[in-house]
Amino acid sequence: MIGDDMLNAFEPRVVLQEVPGEVSLAWLVTGCPLACSGCHSQDSWDPAAGTLLTPERLQGWLTRYQGLLTCVLFFGGEWDRDALLPLLRLAREQGLKTCLYSGRDRVSQTLMAELDYLKTGAWVAHLGGLDSRHSNQRLICLHSGGSLNHHFWRRS
């Protein structure tokens, strides 16, 4: 964490696969305290990496892609709930769905109340990611409670 109630993040990307059926503006939040072995985003562990992610910065990107997005996705940030909450609320105020990819098994109820989708579970190499039927990770639609993992499985 770079300070109280502040998060840093790398420049966002528009992604189509991380949340099935959604066009998401995805932010990789820096400062992840989990440091999972085999993490593909080790450059994001440094909390000073990236740029301060403020509501104004998020609003600028939402304005830029207005009418094209359906969801805002945060890869991390749950370790500073007070910094993440206003960002989630801003996205929802804009009529967008929200998603959090967390390496933890649980996040606070306060965060869950602002989410439409939640991915939980640390990266465990021998279990694989969401595309593995053996993964410990789960992507859940919080409105239905249903798992979305099957959307990532390869058809054989």
Sequence and secondary structure as in RCSB ss.txt:
>XXXX:A:sequence
MIGDDMLNAFEPRVVLQEVPGEVSLAWLVTGCPLACSGCHSQDSWDPAAGTLLTPERLQGWLTRYQGLLTCVLFF
GGEWDRDALLPLLRLAREQGLKTCLYSGRDRVSQTLMAELDYLKTGAWVAHLGGLDSRHSNQRLICLHSGGSLNH
HFWRRS
>XXXX:A:secstr
  STT  EE   EEESSSSTT  EEEEEBS  S   TT TTGGG  TTSSEE  HHHHHHHHHHTTTT SEEEEE
S GGGHHHHHHHHHHHHHTT EEEEE SSS   HHHHTT SEEEE    TTT STTSTT S EEEETTT  B GG
GGS   
